Amino acid sequence: MSNRTTLLAILVMAMIALPAMGQVRLGVRGGVALGEMRFDRDVIDSDNRVGYSGGLMVDLAMPVSGLGIDASVMYAHRSNRLSDGQHLFKRHYISIPVMVRYRLPLPALERIVAPMVFTGPSFSVLFDDNADTGWESHKTSTSWDVGAGVDLFRHIRLTASYSLGLTRAMSYTSSDQNASEVKGKDRLWTLNLALLF
């Protein structure tokens, strides 16, 4: 059985099991991100650039009070302008963040406002870019997210998070400028708005 077939089987079983585990809600999510590429050597810098994302989400309230999981399938656009000012790289991803959240208890107000904190991994698969010769965008990348947010009237979710790249997203593969084997990881600040049904 191939890795893709195994992953698909796991996802199907998870979707079948979700309703038995707790309350499930679906939603749509969109947001903006301020990101930079952090390189492992000082020969190249990247300035902060605005990107955006949008997609579908599923929110699962666990039987344990306050705990939950939300997962999304998102289109994500990221761009980086490098230190020479001549290169603006655009990357397009399918991103799958899977967050464990804890809703802070506010019994008298939870139907109006419910603050939360969350953390978890985000998996990104590249499907298009405009990298120049000498640069390579990696097909997959993984980051770890931490953040906080609030549910308003149980149907609107506002969140802010920081994403720390765990694996490299780009590499400089040319020998020019003595910068061969330079590796870059994403760093992102993100604001998201979700509507839950």
N, C-alpha and C positions, 0 to 999 in steps of 0.2 A: 504494500500500500504506500503510495507516494505521500510526501509531506503535505501537499495541497489537499489530497483526499482525506488525510487524517485530520487536518485543520477544519475542513468543511464538515466532517462527521462530528467533531467536537462542538462546533458552532450550532449545528442542527439539534444535538442533544441538549445543549445549554438553553436554546430557545424553547424547547419542549418542556424543560424543567422549570423555567422561570416562573410561570404562573403558580406553581405549587409552592414556591419559596416565599412569596410575599406579594405585595401590591405592585403591579407593573403599570407604568404610564409611558406613553410615547410622546415625542415632541420634535420640534424643529429648533435648530440652534445656528446662530451666526455670530461673528465677532471680528475684531480687528486685533492685530498683533504688532508690536514694536520689537523688531529683532535685529540681531547682529550675528556675524560669524566670528567666533573666537578661535584664533589660530594658535597652534602650539609653539610657534616661533614668532619673533617680533618683526620679521622682515615684511609682513603684510598686515594691514589693518583693514577693518570693515566698519563702516559707520552704520548707525541705526536707520532702519528702513521700515516703512509701514507695509504690512501684508493683511490679508483677510481670509476668512474661512466661512463655510456654511455647510449644513448637512442635517442628518437625522439623528435622533438620540433615543435611548431607552433608559428609563429610570426605575430602579427596583428598590422598594422599601423592604428591608429585612425584618424578620420577626423580632429581632433584638431592637429595643427602642432606640431611635436616633440613628441607627446605622443604615447605610444603603450603598448601592452601587449604581453608577451611571456610566454608560458606554455610548460612544457616538461613532458614526462613519461620516467623515467630513472631507470636503474638498478644501485644500489649503494652498494659498499662494504666498510664496516667500521671495524676497529679493534682497540682494546685498550689493552695495557699491564699495569697491576696494580702494586701497589707499592711493593708487595712482590716478583715481578719478575717471579713468577711461572704461572701466569694466563694471557694468551693471548686470549682474546675473539674476535671472528669474527662474524659479523652480516651482513646479506644480506637483502636489502630492495628494494621495488618498491617505488620510490620517485617521487612526483608530485610538482615541484616548479611552482608557478604562480607569475610572476613579472610584476609590472607596471614600465615602463621605460620612461625616458625623454631624447630625443636626443638633444644635445646642438647645437644651430644653427651655421653652418659654410657654408653659401650659396655657396661660391666659390669653396669649397673643398669637399662638402658632397658626391659626387660620388666616391671620393678617400678615404677619411677618415671622419668618423662621430662618435665623442665621445658621450658617454651616461652615465647616472647614473640610478640605478634601486633599487627597494625594493619590498618586498612582502613575503607571507608565503610559506613554503614548508611543504608538508604533506608526511610522510613516513609510509609504511606498511611493517612490518617484515615478511619474509617468511622462514628464516632459521637462526640458530645461533649455537654456540657450548658452551653455558653457562654451567658452572659446577653447581653441587648441592649447594644450598644456594644463587644462583644468579638467577635473573629473568629478561629476556629481554621483554620489553613491546611491545605489538603487533602493536601499533601505536605511533607515536611521531610527534610533530609539532615544527617547528623552524621559526624564522624570519630572512630573509636575507637582507643585504644591500651590494651594490657593484657598480662598475664602469667598463666600457669597451669601446670598439671601434669597429665599422664596417669598414672593409677594402674592397674597391671596391664593396661594397654592397652585397657581398656574403660570406665574412669571418668575424666572430664575435669572438673577444677575450674578456674575462671577468675575473674579480677577485672579490671575494665576501667573506664576513664574515657571518657565520650562528650562530645565538644565539638560543640555545634550549629553547623552552618555556615550554615543558612538559617533564617529565622524560622518559629516554630511557632504563635505567636499574635500578634495585633495589637489594640491598643485603638483603636477607631475613633470613639468619642464625643468630643465637645468638652468634656464635663464635666471638672472638676478640671484644666483646661489640659493634658490628657494625650492630646490627639489625636495620632494617628500614632506612638504608642509601640509598639515592636516587641520581641517576646520570643523568645529562643532557649533550647532545652533544654540543661541540663548534668546529666549522670547518672553516678553511681557504681553499678556493677552487679556482682553476684556470681551466677555461673551454675554449674549442675551438669548435665553431659551423660552419657548412657549410650550407648556406641557398640557396634554389633553387627558 
